[in-house]
Amino acid sequence: MIATVATRFYKLDQPDHVCWDEAHFGKYANFYINRTFFFDVHPPLGKMLIGLFGYLDGYNGSFHFDKPGDKFEDHQYMGMRIGCAVMGALLVPLSFLTVWEMTFSLPASTLSGLLILLDHGMLTLNRFILLDPPMLFFISASVYTMVKFHNQRHRPFSLPWWLWLSSIGVMLSCSVAVKFVGIFVVIFVGFRTIADLWEILGDISRPVTYTVKHFMARALCLIVIPTLLYMGIFYVHLAVLNNSGPGDGFYSSAFQVGLKGNYLHDGSTPREVAYGAILTLKNSVTSGAYLHSHDHLYPEEIGGGQQQITTYAHKDENNQWHIKRHNKMPPSWNSTKPVDFVRHGDLLRLEHFVTGRNLHAHRVLAPITIKQFQVTGYGLDGVGDTNDIWRVEIEDGEQNQVLETMVHRFRLIHYNLGCALTCTKKKLPTWGFEQDEVTCNPNKRDPNAIWNIEENIFPRLPNVSFRSYEKNFFQRFIESHVVLINGNSALKPKEGEATSKPWMWPINLRGQFFSGGKLQVYLLGNPIIWWGNLVFMVFYIILWVSVGVREKRGVVMTPREIMLQNRALSACGWLWLGWLLHYLPFWGMTRVLYFHHYFPALLFSSMMTGILLDYAMESIPLSLPQKMFNSTYISILSGALVILFYSFYLFSPLVYGLVRYADSNSTMHHLHWLSTWEF
Amino acid sequence: MKEPTHRRCVFFNSSLGEKMVDTEVKNRKVNRSKGKNEKNKEIPNPAVDPRDEGDGESTPEALPEELAEETVAKKASPSKSEKKKRSGGKAGAATAGTALSDLPTLAVTCHFNLLPMLLFGVALATRFYALDQPNSIVFDELHYGRYAGLYQKQTFFFDSHPPLGKQLLALAGYLGGFQGDFKFDKIGSSYNASVPVFAMRSVPALTGSLLIPLVYMIMLQLNYSQWTAALAGFLFLFDNALLTQSHYMLMEPILLFFAMSGVLCVLKFRALERSGNAQAHSYSLRWWGWLLSGAIFLTCALCVKYVGVYSYLLGLALVGHDFWEKVLGNLSLSKKQVFGHACARFFAFFMVPLMVYVGVFYIHLSTLVNAGPHDSAMSSAFQASLEGGLSSIVRGQPLEVVHGSQVTLRHAHGSPCWLHSHAANYPVKYADKRGSSHQQQVTCYVAKDINNWWIIKRPNRTDLAVAAPLDRISHGEEVQLVHGITGRNLNSHNVAAPASPTKQEVSCYVDHNVSMPAQDVWRVEITNREEIGDVWHALESMVRLIHVNTSVALAFSGRLLPEWGHNQHEIVGDVMVNQPNTIFNVEEHRYTRNEDEKDRQLELMTTDFIPLEPVVMGFWEKFFELQIRMLFISNENVQNHMYTSSPWEWLVLTRGIAYWVSPESNAQIHLLGNIFVWYSATVALGVYCSLLIFYLLRQRRQCYDIHEEAWNQFRTTGEVLLVGYVFHFLPYFFVDHTLFLHHYLPALAFKLLLNAALVEHLYYLTRLVFAKQFFNWMCILIVLTWMSGILMVFNKFLPLSYGLGPMNASQILDLKLRETWDFIVHKP
């Protein structure tokens, strides 16, 4: 354990500049310390912890974390690094204890601990300000509490039983709250719980109610408590971040109202929308922009001649639209006629307030998305033709429902073409000032076809403060999740970008640069451990099949063999499942993937290797004569240890920063075992 | 394993009251006594009789009958088979209990065949009705019809699906006299007389019709009664989606036909394995026949569409499971015998499929020998092996690249394009304010062009004409590349590339007198020199050009240049040398003959080849290249298609697909399932799963609610149908493709079978719970009502399946039962 601390903290202050994703997570820590709102695709707990570490250390959030390679200079960054390193260091004792609880074999646990300890990938990943140290910590803690709890099964409903059970719940919700990858460990624990309950159910000597009792206890501790805790974490997140910041635009107008300093925070508008009002329409999707037009025409070659309609992310008077009935002019603002509200299903025209052109669509191909229709500004001072008529359809609206600012999301359906006003989110070329394309989409169910009203200027109606639209916690909680999940799946690799593929990970094909410059840090696993893990995984399958076959064929085995086999197989079966659960789902993911996504799976496979290595050491000598027993055992063990330590020594410069040598005959050159390693 | 206990089990239907519970306990006892080896000898149990395996009469029906006689009600309910006799009178004597017995009499065969024959007849009628209408391209006929045409012309094409289905279509077209002259341009254009529409559409129509007797036999094989089997056929028959899909030149009916035949054969094989004297059947002709035909059919399914692999896996899982349980667990077999069985299965399920698969591709590649529209998806060597096209250009061109070679350099992997330059410089400033070298642009251009020609020279020589002895270029040597038309050298320097600022710019060197020296020497690295050798060969050598001064590699970045670069692809110098985008190969090649630049430019237009041997590519090389391109190169995705749907939506039939719309009226073809069938199948799936969980939990508590035979039948159903469903459905949640409703059809097939199976199981449960005959009649009445409902819905949506017209807008809107169904209304 001392070794852990030593390896983790050695030269922790080097490199003294921002490495790789520290640029992100350091920045997020700033946001927490400065309490400004931001958007990230991961849940908040990990970043909150980093922020907390920084805060405890006296870091004031003043460093900008602009890009990798920036020097920290005199900012207090060590607190955050130490915090992460501590969480990372705890992985080693945790995996030691996990294997101990699974097998009660000292060599197996020690080996597993060593495999985690001596892996450069784990080491590197756990030394920097990243989300991975807390995530790995919580995942392995979940697994540890799970096996610990399993071993309490003989004294159910005792105090330790309850304690361990509820701590599984806590750890699970923490894992999920750091990164959504934590969901896999939840599934893992779920499988284990089902297996446990199945065991209990099969115990005929006890009544069914006993199983129900067990079930209720688990439901309470593994479903109710984690859910509450998870929501609690989000509550803190949303409560801490109450200042307007760079993340505002990702959320809906109603969400932004709650952020101090946001322009919506103090504004006010009439609640209902009436004919004659001046409106701004916002595309009601993640980071949607305002419907916009300006005094420029579409170029001749793409069906030009009429005025451009775009969406534009900034506030501008060209975003303002005047709403009219399709067949008559609205009364002026100082008339005394009764106010005419806009209702679900109404036919209307939208006149661009500055240029006096009507929002118009016709059977001309849209500039970029050529399967859809072009939308233009047409007419003169609000007089146009029947192609300017739109029908407003409030989402889940009822007949005669009055359209309300902010609250309602609606579609605008073109009366003649039956298509929906849509922002395709594709940038127009220079002639369109690189604003986003707006089209009329025949697919009316496109999620991009939904709009809401943000500004509503109509003096005849009383203004209501925006604050009345403010969402309560649950709505904000749900919206944050929708935005998180959309953001996550939107992280697509850019075309031509070299991305990491899941099949490359277990074979340690390509690492990840953490820091360039003079002191290089390169994230790469210890090849001995990684390739060893693969070998032992295959070994496990062979063992499993051969044991199955022998059982089926009724081969008689000695009790010691059976004991060894059962111990190794049952523990490894679960670990193998854990590995699968943390690895396979990445094959189906379309988002951009990185090498470090493999590390949770690596935890499982390393533990499995430890157990299987122990099994091999115990059972290979069994087949040899008695007198060679001890010597074989010791020689295998010491051989394994020597190889592990030597490989660690060999590659350790990768972790602690190697000085870059330009020429190929540097000291590091002989470490290029694979040509794909780029250090 | 189910040693009955004396615990009293509360029966699951709590509303039954005490009396019913008692009844059940009595039933239990009977069953239990049977478990203790046939104490009730009075009535021989047909299910235990090994002769009766595969009996058309299902066992659970017989059982309650005898129980009733013995224990429960005095007014014993008439058995189901009796009722069947009554209700099935019209179908002749098809109800004889021993439908599928071993007796080889003619009479039995006739009995057995009547019901499926009837179904098959109706299937043929529905599938072939108005088969050549509409006489225009419907949906994906656009592709499959075109491919069938290309087969007639023996022209190579590239498609990401395997060829068997298209080959069958092409064969039908060939027999129908199709010459391949029709141009499949867009959905909706009319066929002319040269296209044998009826013949080509009859392939899916026939396979789609055969599906119905197939599912009938599968249900019999799963030990269900023939009425249940007929019900399954009925569900298949009257599902609009299956009908529509079988009516046009589409792959799914063919796929389903092969998959279901394969499953049936595997089930037959299983029946042999599980029969009382499995030993005797081993390696018999029937044994081999079912095993091999199962494997072959399943492979054929795979060869129609790659999703067929899930059917194959299902077959493999079933055979493997039986091997594990019945062969490995059978201690009376010696090690040698077990090994023999393992080998036989390995041969049938690995070697045979491999042979079939390769065979299908052999036919594919040996038929398609002419160059065609998709050539550029393949490597230069592949193209050169096709008649016409590239081969006519490259045939006879020199093999070895020498000093003075004129070449075009093709980006070897991924999207095809050629290294290109033109007389235009990079803009001084880019849109994002970065500066450039303002030297001549170098791009990757997707079309053949005179500007794609480059001349390869040694840095230290100035002459360019090729003279004997040839100065060959080998791996590791340094060269310069001179652009043929502008005469400038390929150059790179430490300036950020236009579209990828992290990479290095590549240009043709122009001396602007700004102390930016030419860095125009490149080192040749041949990546496949183990096979080709060190000397640079045209077509075959895969070459990387490494910039000598900065050691970056010439690379295709995947980004497009803006308008100033004519939207061509960007070429950069990339530090990441080891990646597929840095690999180029020489495609067209000739030797320079003239020293003078003007003459050289003239020469670029002429073709004067030094004759050498033509390129020959073996089958295996072509096969592997095609495999790699099909499986690993992601093909174009249809983005923003209007009729895409997600797997969750398939369960409740949220969206259909518009296949065709008549230009004259609103008559249209819209792929849409029979909503009644789909919903009940989804419900049935839920009910089956809940029952399964319920039974498992109860058995864990040692409570056996249903008879062992019923349970075995229920379990086998799950093993085959539920697992089959999951295999065909679950993977869609993890794929990145654009998904359409017709992707669901294979899973749907299993779901429909499950639905029919569940109906019989529920009927069995009713009989188990309610002694009164009344409830049985109720049950049958409900099923009949349900079936007539299905018929009505089927009939209602028939116009959309066949595209019958003319229809007006209100008729179409009348069919729009769900808001999300987007029918096309373009006429009043």
Boltz contact constraints between the chains, C-beta under 6 A:
constraints:
  - contact:
      token1: [A, 201]
      token2: [B, 700]
      max_distance: 6.0
  - contact:
      token1: [A, 202]
      token2: [B, 700]
      max_distance: 6.0
  - contact:
      token1: [A, 204]
      token2: [B, 702]
      max_distance: 6.0
  - contact:
      token1: [A, 443]
      token2: [B, 642]
      max_distance: 6.0
  - contact:
      token1: [A, 495]
      token2: [B, 558]
      max_distance: 6.0
  - contact:
      token1: [A, 496]
      token2: [B, 557]
      max_distance: 6.0
  - contact:
      token1: [A, 496]
      token2: [B, 558]
      max_distance: 6.0
  - contact:
      token1: [A, 496]
      token2: [B, 559]
      max_distance: 6.0
  - contact:
      token1: [A, 552]
      token2: [B, 328]
      max_distance: 6.0
  - contact:
      token1: [A, 552]
      token2: [B, 329]
      max_distance: 6.0
  - contact:
      token1: [A, 554]
      token2: [B, 331]
      max_distance: 6.0
  - contact:
      token1: [A, 588]
      token2: [B, 734]
      max_distance: 6.0
  - contact:
      token1: [A, 590]
      token2: [B, 736]
      max_distance: 6.0
